[in-house]
Amino acid sequence: MKAILAIAGVEVRRFLRDRSNIFFVFTFPLLLILLLGTQFGSSRAETRVSLTGGSGTALESVVTEQLEADGLQVESVTAQVMHEQLARGRADVGLVIRDEAAAAFDDGRRAELQILTASQASAQAALQEVRGSLGAISMRHSQLAALEQAGLPAEAAEAAVAQAQEAFQPPRVEILDTDNTAQEFRGLGVFELGAVQQLLLFIFLSSLTGAATLIQARRYGVIPRTMSAPVSSGQTIAGQAVGRFGIASVQGAYILVGTALLFGVDWGNLWLTAMVLIAFSAVAAAAAMIIGSLLDHDGAATGIGIGAGLVLAGLGGCMVPPEFFAEPLQSISWLTPHRWAYDALAAIQRRDASFTDILPALGILAAMAAIFLMFGAWLLRRSLQRAL
């Protein structure tokens, strides 16, 4: 087992030492997730408002009550947290209550609030909702001021406005969403969908392009020199397979942890997510074994790896969500490992799926990995026998 792990460790280190991978493996995936999330990230059903400043004042109380009464989700935070939430898409609108505004509200004067919006497309609609709520507050206080100026006591003015509001029920529009596709993505954050898609795309892509290291090992005599040591051909082949799996795992773990820390992506149950990634990485590693054993030129392997990785990712829903696929593309997508992994991760992330829920997807991925691995090992053994 030590020999297998030693060979696998060498393969992973050779992959990481390639300077071109610094950008394409570690930088590019996160940049792509940031770009896709910022431009196309879906919004939650409720408008989220981050409120900062004016703690304990009457203005803060009135604004919070009105926003919540209008169905908005309000959270009181510090100014730094508010800016972070807006930047990461966790809030649609930021509302700042300064001390001057709170004092002006207490004195019955005009109070000015600062409103900040997030960059996602839904923020403009959320801004209109917040403005409507603030407008309702302004109208109520204008009515109270008018009644008090007319000589009515403050308590009587409050009672009159309340009575008028009870007597008049404004029309209310309730929108019932019957779109199954829209309901599927309801509740997702800005980066969740893009993170899942890019995670699967780059695991497979990095594994296939990493097949070039296997070709280099064969071409430069690394494998024959390895086998001159007291290492069997089976251990050599197993070490190469584990090395490919290590490359896929490094890529997957990096994106998983990076998106959770940088973008606050909620991956759901981490144990189940890890099981899906292990199964998917095994498929990617086995596919890399096939390419690395079939081809003798590392440049051709890189080109085929990129092409095949992008095509399979596109068919499997890593570019356009498969929920938007029409037949027969919907059926074809199930032939790719990406679709099974995507479906399992979506179930964990969106519907809190259990182990039994994702068991069929894990079984299919495990079967794919086993078939590809046996074929790849047979090809590599044949290649080594010819070389020796």
C-alpha positions in Angstrom: 0.0 0.0 0.0 2.9 2.4 0.7 4.2 1.9 -2.8 0.8 2.7 -4.3 0.5 5.9 -2.1 4.0 6.9 -3.0 3.3 6.6 -6.7 0.0 8.5 -6.3 1.8 11.3 -4.3 4.4 11.8 -7.0 1.6 12.1 -9.6 -0.3 14.7 -7.6 2.9 16.7 -6.9 3.8 16.7 -10.6 0.4 18.0 -11.4 0.6 20.8 -8.8 4.1 21.8 -9.8 2.8 22.6 -13.3 2.8 26.5 -13.3 -0.1 26.7 -15.8 -2.3 25.0 -13.2 -1.9 27.9 -10.8 -4.4 29.9 -12.9 -6.6 27.2 -14.5 -6.9 25.0 -11.4 -6.9 27.5 -8.5 -7.8 31.0 -9.9 -10.0 30.5 -12.9 -12.8 28.4 -11.3 -13.4 30.9 -8.5 -13.4 33.8 -11.0 -15.9 32.0 -13.1 -18.2 31.3 -10.2 -18.0 34.9 -9.1 -18.8 36.2 -12.6 -21.7 33.7 -13.2 -23.1 34.3 -9.7 -22.9 38.1 -10.1 -24.5 38.1 -13.5 -27.0 35.2 -13.5 -27.4 34.3 -9.8 -30.9 33.6 -8.8 -32.5 35.5 -6.0 -34.4 34.2 -3.0 -38.2 34.4 -2.9 -38.2 37.0 0.0 -36.7 40.4 -0.4 -33.8 40.6 2.1 -33.1 44.0 3.8 -30.0 44.6 5.9 -30.7 47.4 8.4 -27.8 49.2 10.2 -27.7 52.1 12.5 -30.4 53.7 14.7 -30.4 50.9 17.2 -33.2 51.3 19.8 -34.7 54.4 18.1 -38.3 55.0 17.2 -37.3 55.3 13.5 -35.7 51.9 13.5 -38.7 50.3 15.2 -41.2 51.9 12.7 -39.1 51.0 9.7 -38.6 47.4 10.8 -42.3 46.9 11.6 -43.4 48.3 8.3 -40.9 46.3 6.2 -41.9 43.1 8.0 -45.6 43.9 7.7 -45.0 44.2 3.9 -43.5 40.7 3.8 -39.8 41.7 3.6 -37.1 39.9 5.6 -35.3 42.3 7.8 -32.0 41.8 9.6 -30.3 44.3 11.9 -26.5 44.2 11.4 -23.4 46.3 11.6 -22.3 48.5 8.7 -19.5 46.1 7.8 -21.7 43.1 7.8 -24.3 45.0 5.7 -21.7 45.7 3.0 -20.5 42.1 3.0 -24.0 40.8 2.6 -24.7 43.1 -0.3 -21.4 42.2 -2.0 -22.0 38.5 -1.6 -25.6 38.7 -2.6 -27.0 37.7 0.8 -29.0 40.8 1.0 -30.9 42.7 -1.8 -31.1 46.2 -0.1 -29.1 47.9 2.6 -30.8 50.5 4.7 -28.7 53.0 6.8 -30.3 54.9 9.7 -28.0 57.7 10.8 -28.3 59.4 14.2 -29.4 62.7 12.5 -32.2 60.9 10.7 -33.4 59.2 14.0 -33.3 62.6 15.8 -35.2 64.3 12.9 -37.9 61.6 13.1 -38.3 62.1 16.8 -38.7 65.8 16.3 -41.2 65.3 13.5 -38.9 66.6 10.8 -38.0 65.1 7.5 -35.7 62.1 8.0 -33.4 61.0 5.2 -32.3 57.4 5.0 -29.4 56.0 2.9 -30.3 53.0 0.7 -27.8 50.7 -0.9 -28.5 47.9 -3.4 -26.8 44.7 -4.3 -25.5 44.1 -7.8 -27.8 41.3 -8.8 -30.7 42.0 -11.2 -33.4 41.4 -8.5 -32.1 44.2 -6.4 -33.9 46.8 -8.4 -37.3 45.1 -7.8 -36.4 44.8 -4.1 -35.5 48.5 -4.0 -39.0 49.4 -5.2 -40.5 47.3 -2.4 -38.4 49.1 0.2 -39.4 52.4 -1.3 -43.0 51.5 -1.1 -42.7 50.6 2.6 -40.9 53.8 3.4 -43.5 55.7 1.4 -46.2 54.1 3.5 -44.4 55.3 6.7 -44.1 58.8 5.2 -47.8 59.0 4.3 -48.9 57.8 7.8 -46.8 60.5 9.5 -48.0 63.1 7.0 -51.6 62.2 7.9 -50.8 62.4 11.6 -49.1 65.8 11.2 -52.1 67.1 9.2 -54.6 66.0 11.9 -52.5 67.4 14.7 -52.1 70.7 12.9 -55.9 70.8 12.6 -56.1 70.7 16.4 -56.6 67.1 17.0 -54.6 65.6 20.0 -51.8 63.2 19.1 -53.7 60.2 20.7 -56.9 61.1 18.9 -54.9 61.5 15.6 -53.4 58.0 16.0 -56.8 56.5 16.7 -58.3 58.3 13.7 -55.6 57.1 11.3 -55.8 53.5 12.7 -59.6 53.6 12.3 -59.3 54.8 8.7 -56.8 52.1 7.9 -59.1 49.4 9.3 -62.0 50.8 7.4 -60.2 50.9 4.1 -58.7 47.7 2.9 -56.3 48.3 0.0 -56.4 45.8 -2.9 -53.9 43.0 -2.5 -52.4 41.0 -5.3 -51.2 37.5 -4.6 -49.1 35.8 -7.2 -49.2 32.0 -7.4 -46.1 30.6 -9.1 -47.0 27.3 -10.9 -43.7 27.1 -12.9 -42.0 23.9 -11.7 -38.6 25.1 -13.0 -38.8 28.4 -11.1 -39.8 26.5 -7.9 -36.8 24.2 -8.4 -34.4 27.1 -8.0 -36.4 28.9 -5.4 -34.4 29.5 -2.3 -31.0 29.2 -3.9 -28.4 31.9 -3.2 -26.5 33.9 -5.8 -23.5 31.5 -6.1 -25.0 28.1 -5.2 -26.0 27.0 -8.7 -22.8 28.2 -10.4 -20.7 26.6 -7.7 -22.2 23.2 -8.3 -21.8 23.4 -12.1 -18.2 24.7 -12.0 -17.3 22.2 -9.4 -18.2 19.3 -11.6 -16.9 20.9 -14.7 -13.4 21.5 -13.3 -13.1 18.2 -11.5 -13.5 16.4 -14.8 -11.6 18.9 -16.8 -8.6 18.9 -14.5 -8.6 15.1 -14.4 -8.7 14.7 -18.1 -6.0 17.3 -18.8 -4.0 15.8 -16.0 -3.8 12.6 -18.1 -0.8 14.3 -19.8 1.3 13.5 -16.7 0.6 9.8 -17.2 1.8 10.0 -20.8 4.9 11.9 -19.7 5.6 9.2 -17.1 5.4 6.5 -19.8 7.4 8.5 -22.4 10.2 9.6 -20.1 10.6 6.2 -18.6 9.3 7.1 -15.1 7.1 4.1 -15.0 9.7 1.5 -16.2 12.2 2.9 -13.6 9.5 2.6 -11.0 8.9 -1.0 -11.9 12.7 -1.7 -11.6 12.2 -1.2 -7.9 10.5 -4.0 -5.9 7.1 -2.8 -7.2 4.7 -5.0 -9.1 2.8 -3.9 -12.3 -0.4 -4.1 -10.3 0.9 -1.7 -7.7 2.2 0.7 -10.4 -1.2 0.7 -12.2 -3.0 1.2 -8.9 -0.7 4.0 -7.9 -1.4 5.8 -11.2 -5.2 5.3 -10.7 -5.0 6.7 -7.1 -2.8 9.6 -8.4 -5.5 10.5 -10.9 -8.1 10.3 -8.1 -5.9 12.5 -6.0 -5.8 15.2 -8.7 -9.6 15.2 -9.0 -10.0 15.3 -5.2 -7.6 18.2 -4.8 -9.5 20.2 -7.4 -12.9 19.3 -5.9 -11.9 20.0 -2.3 -10.4 23.4 -3.3 -13.5 24.6 -5.0 -15.8 23.2 -2.3 -13.9 24.9 0.5 -13.1 28.1 -1.5 -16.7 28.8 -2.5 -17.9 28.1 1.1 -15.4 30.6 2.6 -15.3 33.3 -0.1 -18.9 33.2 -1.4 -20.8 31.6 1.6 -22.1 28.8 -0.6 -24.3 26.4 1.4 -23.5 22.9 0.3 -26.0 21.2 2.6 -25.0 18.0 4.3 -21.2 17.9 3.9 -20.9 14.1 4.4 -23.3 13.4 1.6 -21.7 16.1 -0.6 -18.3 14.5 0.0 -19.7 11.0 -1.0 -21.0 12.4 -4.3 -17.7 14.1 -5.0 -15.7 11.0 -4.2 -17.8 8.9 -6.6 -17.6 11.6 -9.3 -13.8 12.0 -8.8 -13.4 8.3 -9.2 -15.2 8.4 -12.6 -13.1 11.4 -13.7 -9.9 9.6 -12.6 -10.8 6.4 -14.4 -11.6 8.4 -17.6 -8.2 10.1 -17.3 -6.6 6.6 -17.1 -8.2 5.7 -20.4 -7.0 8.9 -22.2 -3.5 8.6 -20.6 -3.2 5.0 -21.7 -4.6 5.3 -25.2 -2.6 8.3 -26.4 1.2 8.7 -26.7 1.4 12.5 -27.0 0.7 14.7 -24.0 -0.4 17.7 -26.2 -3.0 15.6 -27.9 -4.2 14.3 -24.6 -4.6 17.9 -23.2 -6.6 18.9 -26.3 -8.9 15.9 -26.2 -9.2 16.2 -22.5 -10.4 19.8 -22.7 -12.7 19.1 -25.6 -14.3 16.0 -24.1 -14.5 17.7 -20.7 -16.4 20.7 -22.1 -18.7 18.6 -24.2 -19.6 16.2 -21.3 -20.0 19.1 -19.0 -22.4 20.9 -21.4 -24.5 17.7 -21.9 -24.5 17.1 -18.1 -25.9 20.5 -17.2 -22.7 22.2 -16.1 -23.2 25.1 -18.5 -26.9 25.4 -18.8 -29.0 23.9 -15.9 -30.4 20.6 -17.1 -33.8 21.7 -15.8 -34.0 23.8 -19.0 -33.2 20.9 -21.3 -35.8 19.7 -23.8 -36.1 16.2 -25.1 -34.1 14.4 -26.3 -31.3 16.3 -24.7 -32.9 15.7 -21.3 -32.5 11.9 -21.8 -29.1 12.2 -23.3 -27.8 14.1 -20.3 -28.4 11.1 -18.1 -25.6 9.2 -20.0 -23.0 11.6 -18.5 -21.7 11.3 -14.9 -22.1 15.0 -14.6 -25.9 14.8 -14.7 -26.0 12.1 -11.9 -23.6 14.1 -9.7 -25.5 17.4 -10.5 -28.8 15.8 -9.6 -27.5 14.4 -6.3 -25.8 17.7 -5.3 -29.0 19.6 -6.2 -31.1 17.2 -4.0 -28.7 17.7 -1.1 -28.5 21.5 -1.5 -32.1 22.4 -2.3 -34.2 19.6 -0.7 -32.1 18.3 2.2 -31.9 14.9 0.6 -31.0 11.9 2.7 -28.5 9.1 1.9 -31.2 6.9 0.5 -32.4 9.7 -1.8 -29.0 10.0 -3.5 -28.2 6.3 -3.3 -29.2 5.6 -7.0 -26.9 8.4 -8.2 -24.1 7.1 -6.1 -24.6 3.6 -7.5 -24.6 4.8 -11.1 -21.4 6.8 -10.5 -19.7 3.9 -8.8 -20.7 1.6 -11.6 -19.3 4.1 -14.2 -16.1 4.4 -12.2 -15.6 0.6 -12.0 -16.2 0.1 -15.7 -13.9 3.0 -16.7 -11.2 1.9 -14.2 -11.1 -1.7 -15.4 -10.8 -0.5 -19.0 -8.2 2.1 -18.2 -6.2 -0.4 -16.1 -6.3 -2.9 -19.0 -5.1 -0.3 -21.5 -2.3 0.8 -19.2 -1.1 -2.7 -18.5 -1.1 -3.4 -22.2 0.9 -0.2 -22.8 3.4 -1.1 -20.2 3.9 -4.6 -21.6 4.6 -3.2 -25.0 7.1 -0.7 -23.6 8.9 -3.3 -21.6 
